[in-house]
Amino acid sequence: MPQITVDYSAALDDTFDRKGYARALHPVVADTVATRVEACRTRTRRIDDFTAGDGTADAAIVYVEIALLAGRTDEAKARLAEAAAALARDFLKPDDELTVYVSAEIRDLDASYRKA
């Protein structure tokens, strides 16, 4: 269980270490919300189209969504969201010509979640 999805702009193909980020994120998730590293699953999705504001600036995103079984406090979710967003910056190579927006959301899996 934690199901983690990382959406990232195509412009970050060569500057965002996705595998390194996932490996570093899993222990943070485990420590913050009392789960095991082995339970964490991360998939990354390349986003080809992204527009910020009026669309004239060179911009990219890293959007992290972490879905957990219900029961974590809002405070724990907020701590995890902040940690996940901050950690992503460590895996982005600097690019002075590109504005990168990093955000994270922690949500509960609904009652229909099953694994096999």
C-alpha positions, 0 to 999 in steps of 0.5 A: 500500500502506499500507492504513489504517482509522480506526474512530471513534465516532458521538459524534465526528462533529462533533469529529474531523477525519477528512480532516485526520487522514488528510492529516497521517498519510500523511507520518508513515507514509511517513517511519516505514516507508519508503514513499511518501505517494501509496501510503497509502490511508485509509478511515474508518468510523463506529461507532454502538455502543461501550461502555467498561467498565460502559457508564455513562460517556460514551465514544468511540473512535478506533481506527487500524489500519495494514496494511503489507507484511511486513518492517518491524521491531517497533520501526518498527511500535511507533513508527508506532503511537505516532505515529498515536495521538498525532496523532489527538489533534491532530484531536479538538476538546476535549469535557469530557463525553466520554472518548475512547480512542485506540489504534493497531495496525500489522499485516502484510498476509498473502500473499493481499494483492493490488492492481489 
